[in-house]
Amino acid sequence: MTIDVEWRDYDVVVVGSGGAGSAAADAAAAEGARVLVVSKDPIACSDTKISEGNATVRGSVSDADTERALSDNLRVSGADLPLPALTDAYARDSRPAYDWYRTHGLRPKINPTRQGPFARPLAKGGHTVARSVGHKNAGVAFSHAAWDAVIDSARIDYLEDAWFLDLAVAGAEDGAAGRVVGGLVYHAAAGTLVAVRAPAVVMASGGLNTLYFPKTDTMRGNTGDGYAAAARAGADLVDMEQVQFLPFCLTAPASYEGLLVGEPSTASFLGVLRDRHGTVILDGVYLRTRAECSAAIMRAVADGRGTDGGGAYLDLTANARLPRSGKGFMRYLETSMPSAYRTARQALSKPAVRCEEPWEVRPAAHYTMGGIRVDATGASAGGPGDGTAAAGLAGLFAAGQAMGGVFGANRLGSTALTENAVFGLRAGRAAAGHARTGPRPAGDEAFRPLIAAAVARFGYGGDQAPAHLKLELQRAAWDCIGPARTADSLDRMDAVIDDLAARAGRAAIPDYGLWNQAFIEWAELRNLLDVARAVTAAARERDASVGGHVRLDRPQVSILAQPYSTVVRGRAGNGGVLRFHAVRAHRPRTPAGRLLVMRLKDAWRKAQAKALCLLPPGLLDPILDRRYRAILGPADAAPAVSPGGPRAAVADAAD
Ligand SMILES: Cc1cc2nc3c(=O)[nH]c(=O)nc-3n(C[C@H](O)[C@H](O)[C@H](O)COP(=O)(O)OP(=O)(O)OC[C@H]3O[C@@H](n4cnc5c(N)ncnc54)[C@H](O)[C@@H]3O)c2cc1C
């Protein structure tokens, strides 16, 4: 069969129409570029839309919230993996970036004394200053701004229901890095292939969390397409082993599987995690990180002590049982994360929702901290150390969840929506500049093999169903490169990928062009296989546990160890699946003295939390009652408390 090929010319192509893509498109258009936005979901329907709508706005509560403070928070919580140039850029631009959303219709509640948005009064875990601004319509408010930016400009065209398949790269012969000359798109709604000639492409295609479906709370389109296309074209990826799993997501019923019901803070002062026998596997849960909670659950599962649903029990009953403070706890539970609690109310039994019974929970993939390796302008970077754009793939830019390097081993709550605009705007501007000054695409040779490969798939009479292969891959990814990994599981993952790649080559695909679901499944499967290989290669290079990367067979990384990022670069292997070569890029370490002080403070908080639990109920109840009153305040509005203290930690909200 021959599917029609339509040719188009633009200065900049933006892949994705969430927060990052829309910001990039708007910035590139403002620089005079002709822009095409390509989006497989309807415009602005993405993780940005389903988010909780909390955004980091530096200085929204205090003038002491300096750029230094914000940049340091990102790096320390990311275990020193984040690139200082990126965290500094984030801190510098976070306020104008937030104002970009406001220009496109975001309407926060305004604090007249500070002439800015009202931030939630308590600092979220890892932020040393309160700076998280909530929004009435949560993520919808942000996606509406994204939609407004894309449809508002005469310089921006868009294609929805359109799958970006591959980057077209010219001049990559004889070991040269090559440069982007456009890309190939499958426009499912029109039933055509669209070959877009453009000197610059911005990847804003979100994460890879669908690799773990159904154990994920993100949109199903997170199939890692941007990472895979970039790697196939020769770009570096960074810290791909760092996937953030939220610990408290549902195991059942099936339609709620993977959805978020709480954060560590939800456990409050007395909540614990228990294994299937009722033995406590983690106490002081409210003071723990997401990664610590996920690791405790997955260690129990690996030891055969997991629940029937492959998780553990989040036991909040001790909080609710106390006669006076129990009421405060229930109010806290209802108000600190309203949407997560709403999900719990819909999915769990009535006694469980009243916290008379424990909740069965399991981690779920939430965010991809790694991604396309970029410099502070969003340009693809390569080479040793921090990398440079000169050694990257010329003409490739990335922003949002598609880029790596800014969050390292752990992303703090409320930082992603801001990051979308910080790096979306930077990447859009840089892409427009590159299109203005760089060479224009000459000739269409780079497109020919891409078009031939895609056309050959339509009407391919194979014996495998790509949708089924996808499910097999997702199951294996959870078991082998999910929230807990071992050297053995990484080897098993490689074997599964080899097998599935071979079978993907025999995928049966009908010959029609219009909305060919099997072709879409095949294209996404190919990307998922490539990113699974990238995660596995990076996880093997990272031979100790840090942040989102938990090795059951290896120790936690020492605070005295030299931090490094993993950098992987692909080259085509048999069956078209990439093989990745992994190297380390060293990062500066936060001085050991400062880290030691942080560790000691943390140990002191945990000791205090333990001591509290040992008090008899008669003494404990009034103490906790006072604490809940302080947290909730007279009108359920929490007052300012010392960030980092136990009372601040318990009120951390999710993002
Ligand atoms: C439940 C939930 C709650 C969250 N809450 C918060 C919060 O309160 N605060 C916060 O800061 N962060 C939050 N996050 C994280 C945050 O929402 C996301 O990280 C962020 O919005 C990602 O933006 P993005 O533009 O990078 O990607 P997305 O918004 O996911 O957009 C990706 C775009 O790429 C498109 N795309 C992908 N592949 C292709 C392809 N091959 N061809 C064409 N188009 C493609 C998609 O269709 C989509 O348009 C939350 C996430 C979830 C899942």
Ligand as a Chemical Component Dictionary entry (heavy atoms), coordinates in Angstrom:
data_LIG
# 
_chem_comp.id                   LIG 
_chem_comp.type                 NON-POLYMER 
_chem_comp.pdbx_formal_charge   0 
_chem_comp.three_letter_code    LIG 
# 
loop_
_chem_comp_atom.comp_id 
_chem_comp_atom.atom_id 
_chem_comp_atom.alt_atom_id 
_chem_comp_atom.type_symbol 
_chem_comp_atom.charge 
_chem_comp_atom.model_Cartn_x 
_chem_comp_atom.model_Cartn_y 
_chem_comp_atom.model_Cartn_z 
_chem_comp_atom.pdbx_ordinal 
LIG C1  C1  C 0 -1.569 13.349 38.376 1  
LIG C2  C2  C 0 -0.436 14.331 38.220 2  
LIG C3  C3  C 0 -0.380 15.454 39.055 3  
LIG C4  C4  C 0 0.669  16.376 38.901 4  
LIG N1  N1  N 0 0.676  17.518 39.665 5  
LIG C5  C5  C 0 1.652  18.457 39.496 6  
LIG C6  C6  C 0 1.621  19.689 40.221 7  
LIG O1  O1  O 0 0.703  19.991 40.974 8  
LIG N2  N2  N 0 2.665  20.556 40.046 9  
LIG C7  C7  C 0 3.704  20.285 39.196 10 
LIG O2  O2  O 0 4.605  21.119 39.082 11 
LIG N3  N3  N 0 3.719  19.144 38.453 12 
LIG C8  C8  C 0 2.714  18.244 38.583 13 
LIG N4  N4  N 0 2.735  17.088 37.819 14 
LIG C9  C9  C 0 3.771  16.936 36.803 15 
LIG C10 C10 C 0 3.489  17.857 35.608 16 
LIG O3  O3  O 0 2.118  17.954 35.401 17 
LIG C11 C11 C 0 4.148  17.361 34.325 18 
LIG O4  O4  O 0 5.450  16.976 34.576 19 
LIG C12 C12 C 0 4.190  18.450 33.269 20 
LIG O5  O5  O 0 2.921  19.035 33.126 21 
LIG C13 C13 C 0 4.697  17.899 31.945 22 
LIG O6  O6  O 0 4.570  18.896 30.955 23 
LIG P1  P1  P 0 5.164  18.639 29.495 24 
LIG O7  O7  O 0 4.773  19.803 28.663 25 
LIG O8  O8  O 0 6.598  18.283 29.597 26 
LIG O9  O9  O 0 4.423  17.312 29.011 27 
LIG P2  P2  P 0 2.868  17.028 28.842 28 
LIG O10 O10 O 0 2.042  18.072 29.474 29 
LIG O11 O11 O 0 2.668  15.625 29.275 30 
LIG O12 O12 O 0 2.670  17.119 27.266 31 
LIG C14 C14 C 0 3.245  16.153 26.407 32 
LIG C15 C15 C 0 2.745  16.427 25.004 33 
LIG O13 O13 O 0 3.508  15.661 24.076 34 
LIG C16 C16 C 0 2.623  15.050 23.137 35 
LIG N5  N5  N 0 3.328  13.930 22.527 36 
LIG C17 C17 C 0 3.990  12.930 23.144 37 
LIG N6  N6  N 0 4.545  12.123 22.217 38 
LIG C18 C18 C 0 4.232  12.627 20.995 39 
LIG C19 C19 C 0 4.502  12.243 19.654 40 
LIG N7  N7  N 0 5.227  11.168 19.339 41 
LIG N8  N8  N 0 3.995  12.995 18.652 42 
LIG C20 C20 C 0 3.236  14.074 18.928 43 
LIG N9  N9  N 0 2.955  14.484 20.176 44 
LIG C21 C21 C 0 3.454  13.771 21.191 45 
LIG C22 C22 C 0 1.393  14.756 23.953 46 
LIG O14 O14 O 0 0.281  14.546 23.134 47 
LIG C23 C23 C 0 1.293  16.036 24.774 48 
LIG O15 O15 O 0 0.713  17.049 23.987 49 
LIG C24 C24 C 0 1.688  16.164 37.922 50 
LIG C25 C25 C 0 1.621  15.040 37.091 51 
LIG C26 C26 C 0 0.566  14.141 37.228 52 
LIG C27 C27 C 0 0.514  12.965 36.313 53 
# 
loop_
_chem_comp_bond.comp_id 
_chem_comp_bond.atom_id_1 
_chem_comp_bond.atom_id_2 
_chem_comp_bond.value_order 
_chem_comp_bond.pdbx_ordinal 
LIG C1  C2  SING 1  
LIG C2  C3  SING 2  
LIG C2  C26 DOUB 3  
LIG C3  C4  DOUB 4  
LIG C4  N1  SING 5  
LIG C4  C24 SING 6  
LIG N1  C5  DOUB 7  
LIG C5  C6  SING 8  
LIG C5  C8  SING 9  
LIG C6  O1  DOUB 10 
LIG C6  N2  SING 11 
LIG N2  C7  SING 12 
LIG C7  O2  DOUB 13 
LIG C7  N3  SING 14 
LIG N3  C8  DOUB 15 
LIG C8  N4  SING 16 
LIG N4  C9  SING 17 
LIG N4  C24 SING 18 
LIG C9  C10 SING 19 
LIG C10 O3  SING 20 
LIG C10 C11 SING 21 
LIG C11 O4  SING 22 
LIG C11 C12 SING 23 
LIG C12 O5  SING 24 
LIG C12 C13 SING 25 
LIG C13 O6  SING 26 
LIG O6  P1  SING 27 
LIG P1  O7  DOUB 28 
LIG P1  O8  SING 29 
LIG P1  O9  SING 30 
LIG O9  P2  SING 31 
LIG P2  O10 DOUB 32 
LIG P2  O11 SING 33 
LIG P2  O12 SING 34 
LIG O12 C14 SING 35 
LIG C14 C15 SING 36 
LIG C15 O13 SING 37 
LIG C15 C23 SING 38 
LIG O13 C16 SING 39 
LIG C16 N5  SING 40 
LIG C16 C22 SING 41 
LIG N5  C17 SING 42 
LIG N5  C21 SING 43 
LIG C17 N6  DOUB 44 
LIG N6  C18 SING 45 
LIG C18 C19 SING 46 
LIG C18 C21 DOUB 47 
LIG C19 N7  SING 48 
LIG C19 N8  DOUB 49 
LIG N8  C20 SING 50 
LIG C20 N9  DOUB 51 
LIG N9  C21 SING 52 
LIG C22 O14 SING 53 
LIG C22 C23 SING 54 
LIG C23 O15 SING 55 
LIG C24 C25 DOUB 56 
LIG C25 C26 SING 57 
LIG C26 C27 SING 58 
# 
